[in-house]
């Protein structure tokens, strides 16, 4: 599952992202409302964690704009404020849940998982299809021409990053940021190990190398 965190407190955002990645989620982070609206509007996220007090555009307006545009992605609002009025305003703009700072990380993870379960029960699992390849991002299962392919957690996470942008070039820094975390200081060539493993399992032609730029997942 892919999450977007829109939070201008950078230490908090990085901490949340690291923890949620440890839970098995792919996580993107932005620090202002306008960028959050743009990224959330791409429609590739399963849930948005949205702070209210943001530069550029506050969380209320971001949420209202997403709902007005027809996006039904679950939104968990975060705020340092407290009180019934603030909660009512957040929910009135279309938020699905509300959490007041400071909050327990355990509670946040529970809320995130509850929202994702609720979304999953309302409809079919989001499945990405690229030619004969099917990537079920909810069940974390991959099928090649109808036959399931067993992947490790990291292999699936790398594939998911390529699948959500199928046909586009995805660079190593982007994969490292989303699959590992911001603090990763190991050898970036570790990605090549996972790409090689995916090619063995999915077919050598499924993932193209674009020299100097990154990798592209294509229908094959």
C-alpha positions as CSV (number, residue, x, y, z in Angstrom):
1,X,0.0,0.0,0.0
2,X,1.2,3.5,-0.8
3,X,0.8,6.4,1.6
4,X,1.4,10.1,1.2
5,X,2.4,12.2,4.3
6,X,1.8,16.0,4.0
7,X,3.5,17.4,7.1
8,X,5.7,20.6,7.4
9,X,7.4,19.4,10.6
10,X,10.2,17.7,8.8
11,X,11.5,15.6,11.8
12,X,8.0,14.4,12.5
13,X,7.4,13.6,8.8
14,X,10.6,11.6,8.5
15,X,9.9,9.8,11.8
16,X,6.4,8.8,10.6
17,X,7.7,7.7,7.2
18,X,10.4,5.5,8.7
19,X,7.9,3.9,11.1
20,X,5.3,3.3,8.4
21,X,7.8,1.8,6.0
22,X,8.8,-0.6,8.8
23,X,5.1,-1.6,8.8
24,X,5.4,-2.5,5.1
25,X,4.0,0.6,3.5
26,X,5.6,2.6,0.7
27,X,5.6,6.2,1.8
28,X,6.1,9.5,0.0
29,X,6.6,12.8,2.0
30,X,5.9,16.4,1.0
31,X,6.1,19.5,3.3
32,X,3.5,22.0,1.9
33,X,-0.1,22.0,1.0
34,X,0.1,22.9,-2.7
35,X,2.6,20.0,-3.3
36,X,0.4,17.7,-1.2
37,X,-2.6,18.6,-3.3
38,X,-0.7,18.0,-6.5
39,X,0.7,14.6,-5.4
40,X,-2.5,13.4,-3.9
41,X,-4.3,14.4,-7.0
42,X,-2.2,11.9,-9.1
43,X,-4.5,9.2,-7.7
44,X,-1.7,6.7,-6.9
45,X,-2.1,6.7,-3.1
46,X,-4.1,4.4,-0.9
47,X,-4.2,6.9,2.0
48,X,-3.1,10.5,2.8
49,X,-1.9,11.6,6.2
50,X,-2.6,15.4,6.1
51,X,-1.5,18.0,8.6
52,X,-3.9,21.0,8.9
53,X,-1.4,23.8,9.5
54,X,0.6,23.8,6.3
55,X,2.4,26.5,4.2
56,X,1.0,27.3,0.8
57,X,-2.5,25.8,1.4
58,X,-3.9,24.5,4.7
59,X,-5.1,21.0,5.2
60,X,-8.7,21.9,5.2
61,X,-8.4,23.5,1.7
62,X,-6.3,20.5,0.4
63,X,-8.9,18.1,1.6
64,X,-11.9,20.1,0.2
65,X,-10.1,20.5,-3.1
66,X,-9.4,16.7,-3.4
67,X,-13.1,15.9,-2.6
68,X,-14.3,18.5,-5.0
69,X,-12.2,16.9,-7.8
70,X,-13.8,13.5,-7.1
71,X,-10.9,11.9,-5.2
72,X,-12.1,9.4,-2.6
73,X,-8.7,8.5,-1.1
74,X,-8.9,8.1,2.7
75,X,-7.6,11.1,4.5
76,X,-6.3,11.1,8.1
77,X,-5.9,14.7,9.4
78,X,-3.3,15.7,11.9
79,X,-3.4,18.9,13.9
80,X,-1.9,20.6,17.0
81,X,-5.3,22.1,17.6
82,X,-8.0,20.5,19.8
83,X,-11.7,21.0,20.2
84,X,-15.0,20.0,18.6
85,X,-15.0,22.9,16.2
86,X,-11.7,22.0,14.6
87,X,-12.7,18.3,14.3
88,X,-16.1,19.2,12.8
89,X,-14.4,21.5,10.3
90,X,-12.0,18.8,9.3
91,X,-14.6,16.2,8.9
92,X,-16.9,18.6,7.0
93,X,-14.3,19.1,4.4
94,X,-14.2,15.4,3.7
95,X,-11.6,13.9,6.1
96,X,-12.2,10.3,7.1
97,X,-10.5,10.5,10.5
98,X,-8.8,13.0,12.8
99,X,-5.8,12.8,15.2
100,X,-4.7,15.6,17.6
101,X,-1.0,16.1,18.3
102,X,0.8,14.9,20.3
103,X,-0.4,11.4,19.5
104,X,0.8,7.9,20.1
105,X,2.5,6.4,17.0
106,X,0.7,3.1,17.9
107,X,-2.6,4.9,17.6
108,X,-1.7,6.5,14.3
109,X,-0.8,3.1,12.8
110,X,-4.0,1.6,14.1
111,X,-6.0,4.4,12.5
112,X,-4.2,4.1,9.2
113,X,-4.8,0.3,9.1
114,X,-8.5,0.8,10.1
115,X,-9.0,3.3,7.3
116,X,-7.3,1.0,4.8
117,X,-9.4,-2.0,5.9
118,X,-12.6,0.1,5.6
119,X,-11.6,1.1,2.1
120,X,-10.7,-2.5,1.2
121,X,-14.1,-3.8,2.3
122,X,-15.9,-1.2,0.2
123,X,-14.5,-2.4,-3.1
124,X,-12.0,-4.6,-4.9
125,X,-8.3,-4.5,-4.1
126,X,-6.4,-2.1,-6.2
127,X,-4.7,-4.1,-8.9
128,X,-2.1,-2.7,-11.3
129,X,-2.0,-4.4,-14.7
130,X,1.0,-4.1,-17.1
131,X,0.6,-6.5,-20.0
132,X,0.5,-10.0,-18.5
133,X,1.7,-8.8,-15.1
134,X,-0.8,-8.1,-12.3
135,X,0.3,-6.4,-9.1
136,X,-2.2,-6.5,-6.3
137,X,-1.1,-3.7,-4.0
138,X,-3.5,-4.5,-1.2
139,X,-3.0,-8.3,-1.0
140,X,0.7,-7.8,-2.0
141,X,0.5,-10.6,-4.6
142,X,1.9,-10.7,-8.1
143,X,0.7,-12.8,-11.0
144,X,2.5,-13.4,-14.3
145,X,0.1,-14.6,-17.1
146,X,-2.2,-15.9,-14.4
147,X,0.5,-17.7,-12.4
148,X,1.4,-16.3,-9.0
149,X,5.1,-15.2,-8.6
150,X,6.5,-15.4,-5.1
151,X,8.4,-12.2,-4.1
152,X,10.2,-11.1,-1.0
153,X,8.8,-8.0,0.8
154,X,11.6,-5.8,-0.6
155,X,11.2,-7.3,-4.1
156,X,7.5,-6.4,-4.0
157,X,8.2,-2.9,-2.7
158,X,10.6,-2.2,-5.6
159,X,8.2,-3.7,-8.1
160,X,5.4,-1.6,-6.7
161,X,7.3,1.6,-7.2
162,X,7.9,0.7,-10.9
163,X,4.3,-0.5,-11.4
164,X,2.6,2.6,-10.2
165,X,4.6,4.5,-12.8
166,X,4.6,1.8,-15.5
167,X,6.1,3.0,-18.7
168,X,8.0,5.9,-17.0
169,X,11.6,6.0,-15.9
170,X,12.0,5.6,-12.1
171,X,15.5,6.6,-10.8
172,X,17.5,4.9,-8.1
173,X,17.2,7.8,-5.6
174,X,13.4,7.6,-5.9
175,X,13.3,3.9,-5.3
176,X,15.7,4.2,-2.3
177,X,13.6,7.0,-0.8
178,X,10.3,5.1,-1.1
179,X,11.4,1.5,-0.4
180,X,14.2,2.1,2.2
181,X,14.1,5.5,3.9
182,X,15.6,9.0,3.9
183,X,18.4,8.0,6.3
184,X,19.7,5.1,4.1
185,X,23.4,5.5,3.6
186,X,24.4,2.1,2.2
187,X,25.4,1.3,-1.4
188,X,22.6,2.6,-3.8
189,X,23.6,-0.3,-6.1
190,X,21.7,-2.6,-3.8
191,X,18.8,-1.8,-6.0
192,X,20.5,-3.6,-8.9
193,X,20.4,-6.8,-6.8
194,X,16.6,-6.5,-6.5
195,X,16.1,-5.6,-10.1
196,X,18.1,-8.7,-11.2
197,X,16.0,-10.8,-8.9
198,X,12.8,-9.4,-10.4
199,X,14.0,-10.0,-13.9
200,X,14.7,-13.6,-13.1
201,X,11.2,-14.1,-11.7
202,X,9.2,-11.9,-14.2
203,X,11.2,-12.1,-17.3
204,X,14.3,-10.2,-18.4
205,X,12.4,-7.9,-20.8
206,X,9.9,-6.8,-18.1
207,X,12.2,-4.2,-16.6
208,X,14.3,-2.0,-18.9
209,X,17.5,-0.2,-17.8
210,X,17.7,3.4,-19.0
211,X,21.4,4.1,-18.6
212,X,22.1,7.0,-16.3
213,X,18.4,7.5,-15.5
214,X,16.9,4.5,-13.9
215,X,14.5,1.7,-14.7
216,X,11.2,1.3,-16.6
217,X,8.6,-1.4,-16.2
218,X,7.0,-2.3,-19.5
219,X,4.3,-4.7,-20.8
220,X,5.9,-7.8,-22.1
